[in-house]
Amino acid sequence: MGYQQKRSMKEISTTIEEAITQIAMMLFIIGGGGALKQVLVEGGISEYISSLFTDINLSPIFAAWLVTAILRVSLGSSTVAAMTGAGLVAPLIAQTGVNPAMMVLAVGAGSIFADHVNDAGFWMIKEYFGLSLKETFLTWTTLTSVLSVTGLLCVYGLSLII
């Protein structure tokens, strides 16, 4: 397409280089999240988690949210937490017969829980709004936690209808 717009090879190369530079970090994060998920799945963690939650008679929707929220707090990245959490709780869908869409929504809600110091978004909010560390915890971390729990409650409500 660049040739048709009468652009030189150098201009096309520069445009492609700038575009790749902007998305490279996101691609690395997604790739890392997928790799971590696969390591945990191949290690048998997903079957263990699945049996753990079926043995204690806990809602699979809550289990998906809880596993993903724990991953979010420990890893920091919501993308990695969502990808890993989805892989870990996938066996619960087959074992319990829960609606897969509800599990996806629960994982999404869990992935935004308690944004704190090990996430770049936390620091971006802190610096952008000129907040102290304490103020950022009181506002941003609380906000993301409330959003996450509200999301879980909405998923429960939807699961009663769907």
NORQUI-V383040 format. One record per backbone hydrogen bond with DSSP energy under -1.0 kcal/mol. CO is the residue of the C=O (numbers start at 0). NH is the residue of the N-H. If there is no record, write none. Layout:
co = <CO CO>
nh = <NH NH>
//
This chain:
co = <0 1 2 7 8 9 10 11 12 13 14 15 16 17 18 19 22 23 24 25 26 27 28 29 30 31 32 33 34 35 36 37 38 39 40 43 44 45 46 47 48 49 50 51 52 58 59 60 61 62 63 64 65 66 67 68 69 70 71 76 77 78 79 80 81 82 83 84 88 89 90 91 92 98 99 100 101 102 103 104 105 106 108 109 115 118 119 120 121 122 123 124 125 131 132 133 134 135 135 136 138 139 140 141 142 143 144 145 146 147 148 149 150 151 152 153 154 155 157>
nh = <4 6 5 11 12 13 14 15 16 17 18 19 20 21 22 23 26 27 28 29 30 31 32 33 34 35 36 37 38 39 40 41 42 44 43 47 48 49 50 51 52 53 54 55 57 62 63 64 65 66 67 68 69 70 71 72 73 74 75 80 81 82 83 84 85 86 87 88 91 92 94 95 96 102 103 104 105 106 107 108 109 110 111 112 118 122 123 124 125 126 127 128 130 135 136 137 138 139 140 141 142 143 144 145 146 147 148 149 150 151 152 153 154 155 156 157 158 159 161>
//
